[in-house]
Amino acid sequence: MGPDAQAGEGAVFKSGFVTLVGRPNAGKSTLFNAVLGKKLAIVSGTPQTTRHRFRAIVNAPGYQLVLVDTPGIHKPHDALGEELNRSACKAVESVDALCFVLDATRAFGSGDQWILDATARSKAPRMLVLSKCECAGDAEQEAQVAAACAANRFDAVVALSAHTGAGIGRFVETAVSFLPEGPCWFPPDVSCDQPLEVIVAEFIREKVLASTFDEVPHAVGVQVEELSFDRRKGHCSVRATVFVERESQKGILIGHRGERIKQVGTQARLDLARFLAASVYLDLRVKLRRHWRRDASQIRRFGYGEGA
């Protein structure tokens, strides 16, 4: 039974797209996962962690909310950064609501203003989402809201904590209030618009980000070469390649006697097993692909930005 049927005969059914924008590490992906109720978008402390534009589909009686997670909008330093910005700005076009996610622990600054200016052409209703409120006091939160509202108009303000779940329900209710009457854009059994290969590659990259440092996390790209899923046996087999830009980065990622890449594989396999509810065999290789972040064709091969 789909959401239309659940809503009841003759009832108004609402549907539409709501996009999250904000600085890198503002808490967009954590909020995205909290709304979906499971981990889908990867999270780390590394800037520009999000490289794909993910859509999470939330179905409930009376509505279908399509929540769009975007790469953090920033001043780019290479072709990859430019592509990610294009992807984020593209996600602002023709949406039903725009959510500006502001970290409650970081003072509103020029980076936030730059994002507001970059998305100024959008005529969609705007929601100010104050994230990480569990880490900020009332006075700090009030100052953030005041600074943001002085810089831009907002049709609603929601303070929340994706980690504790406080305010998530109100966020969803507010987002749904902006949706127009419309059809189901996705089948009711679909929770994400990205193929499984992309999700698997991102889970692997997340573990690389967590286990490396300096320039290595930014230089990493992951491609799934083979993926087979035996639903009858509940088993998934994956062969993937982790690419870096320099030989020194390759050595760091592999580690002494291959210990670091083994650790990455072990941690990724555990996450994938939970996500897929299946046993997972994961074969990881590390290869060199020089200066791939400067090459638009290479970026598209990884499926990043608008290549996703």
Residue pairs with C-beta under 8 A, 6 or more apart in sequence:
1 188
2 59
2 184
2 187
2 188
3 13
3 59
3 60
3 61
3 62
3 63
3 64
3 184
3 188
4 13
4 183
4 184
6 60
6 61
6 62
7 13
7 61
7 62
7 63
8 61
11 62
12 62
12 181
13 62
13 63
13 64
13 181
13 182
13 183
13 184
14 62
14 63
14 64
14 176
14 179
14 180
14 181
14 182
15 63
15 64
15 65
15 66
15 179
15 180
15 181
15 182
15 183
15 184
15 185
16 65
16 66
16 95
16 96
16 97
16 178
16 179
16 180
16 182
17 55
17 66
17 68
17 94
17 95
17 96
17 97
17 185
18 65
18 66
18 67
18 68
18 95
18 96
18 97
18 98
18 99
18 175
18 178
18 179
19 68
19 70
19 91
19 92
19 95
19 97
19 98
19 99
20 28
20 31
20 32
20 67
20 68
20 69
20 70
20 99
20 101
20 129
21 28
21 70
21 73
21 88
21 91
21 92
21 98
21 99
21 100
21 101
21 115
21 119
22 28
22 72
22 73
22 100
22 101
22 102
22 103
22 112
22 115
22 129
23 72
23 73
23 74
23 103
23 106
23 111
23 112
23 115
24 47
24 48
24 49
24 50
24 71
24 72
24 74
25 45
25 47
25 49
25 72
25 103
26 72
26 101
26 102
26 103
26 131
27 101
27 103
27 131
27 132
27 162
28 41
28 50
28 69
28 70
28 72
28 101
28 131
29 41
29 42
29 43
29 49
29 50
29 69
30 43
30 131
30 162
30 163
31 101
31 129
31 131
31 160
31 162
31 168
31 171
32 40
32 41
32 54
32 56
32 67
32 69
33 39
33 40
33 41
33 43
33 162
34 162
34 163
34 165
34 168
35 56
35 58
35 67
35 168
35 171
35 172
36 56
36 58
36 67
36 191
36 192
38 191
38 275
39 271
39 275
40 54
40 56
40 191
40 192
40 199
41 50
41 54
41 69
41 202
42 49
42 50
42 202
42 203
42 205
42 206
42 209
43 49
43 206
44 206
44 209
44 210
44 217
46 209
46 217
46 218
47 72
47 74
48 71
48 72
48 74
48 81
48 84
48 218
49 206
49 209
50 69
50 70
50 71
50 72
51 71
51 80
51 84
51 202
51 302
51 304
51 305
51 308
52 71
52 87
52 194
52 198
52 202
52 303
52 304
52 308
53 68
53 69
53 70
53 71
53 87
53 88
53 90
53 91
53 305
53 308
54 68
54 69
54 192
54 193
54 194
55 66
55 67
55 68
55 69
55 192
55 193
55 194
56 66
56 67
56 68
56 69
56 191
56 192
57 64
57 65
57 66
57 185
57 186
57 190
57 191
57 192
57 193
58 64
58 65
58 66
58 67
58 172
59 184
59 188
63 176
63 179
64 184
64 185
64 186
64 188
65 172
65 175
65 176
65 179
66 185
66 186
67 175
68 91
68 95
70 87
70 88
70 91
71 84
71 85
71 87
71 88
71 305
72 84
72 88
73 85
73 88
73 89
73 114
73 115
73 118
73 119
74 81
74 84
74 85
74 111
75 81
75 114
76 82
76 84
76 85
78 293
78 294
79 293
79 294
79 295
79 296
79 299
80 293
80 294
80 299
80 304
80 305
83 296
83 299
83 304
83 305
83 306
83 307
84 304
84 305
85 118
86 305
86 306
87 304
87 305
87 306
87 308
89 118
89 119
90 306
92 98
92 119
92 121
92 122
92 124
93 122
95 122
95 124
96 124
96 125
96 178
96 179
96 180
97 124
97 125
97 126
97 127
97 175
97 178
97 179
98 119
98 122
98 124
98 125
98 126
98 127
99 126
99 127
99 128
99 129
99 175
100 112
100 115
100 116
100 119
100 126
100 127
100 128
100 129
100 148
100 152
100 154
101 129
101 131
102 108
102 112
102 128
102 129
102 130
102 131
102 144
102 148
103 131
103 132
104 130
104 131
104 132
104 133
104 135
104 136
104 140
104 141
104 144
104 159
105 132
105 135
105 136
105 140
107 143
107 144
107 147
108 144
108 147
108 148
108 151
112 148
112 151
113 151
116 151
116 152
124 178
125 155
125 156
125 178
126 152
126 153
126 154
126 155
126 156
127 154
127 155
127 156
127 157
127 158
127 174
127 175
127 178
128 145
128 148
128 149
128 154
128 156
128 157
128 158
129 158
129 159
129 160
129 171
130 141
130 144
130 145
130 157
130 158
130 159
130 160
131 160
131 161
131 162
132 161
132 162
132 163
133 141
133 159
133 160
133 161
133 166
133 167
134 161
134 163
134 164
134 166
136 144
141 159
145 157
145 159
148 154
149 157
155 178
156 174
156 177
158 167
158 170
158 171
158 174
159 167
160 166
160 167
160 168
160 170
160 171
161 167
162 168
186 193
192 199
194 308
196 227
196 229
197 224
197 227
198 224
198 303
198 308
199 275
200 224
200 227
200 238
200 240
200 272
201 222
201 223
201 224
201 240
202 222
203 268
203 271
203 272
203 275
204 222
204 240
204 242
204 264
204 268
204 282
204 284
205 220
205 221
205 222
205 242
206 268
206 271
207 263
207 264
207 265
207 267
207 268
207 271
208 216
208 217
208 220
208 222
208 242
208 253
208 264
209 217
209 220
210 267
211 260
211 263
211 264
211 267
212 220
212 252
212 253
212 260
215 249
216 244
216 249
216 252
216 253
218 293
219 244
219 245
219 246
219 249
219 293
220 242
220 243
220 244
220 249
220 253
221 242
221 243
221 289
221 292
221 302
221 304
222 240
222 241
222 242
222 243
222 302
223 240
223 241
223 243
223 301
223 302
224 238
224 239
224 240
225 239
225 240
225 241
226 237
226 238
226 239
227 236
227 237
227 238
227 239
228 236
228 237
229 235
229 236
229 237
229 276
229 278
230 236
230 237
234 277
234 278
234 279
235 278
235 279
235 280
235 281
236 272
236 276
236 278
236 279
236 280
236 281
237 280
237 281
238 272
238 280
238 281
238 282
238 283
239 283
239 285
240 282
240 283
240 284
240 285
241 284
241 285
241 286
241 287
242 253
242 261
242 264
242 284
242 285
242 286
242 287
243 286
243 287
243 288
243 289
243 292
243 302
244 250
244 253
244 286
244 287
244 288
244 289
245 288
245 289
245 290
245 291
245 292
245 293
246 288
246 290
247 288
250 286
250 287
250 288
252 260
253 260
253 261
253 264
253 286
254 260
254 261
254 286
255 261
255 262
255 263
261 284
261 286
264 284
265 282
265 284
268 282
268 284
269 280
269 282
272 280
272 282
273 279
273 280
289 298
292 298
292 299
292 302
293 299
299 305
299 307
300 307
301 307
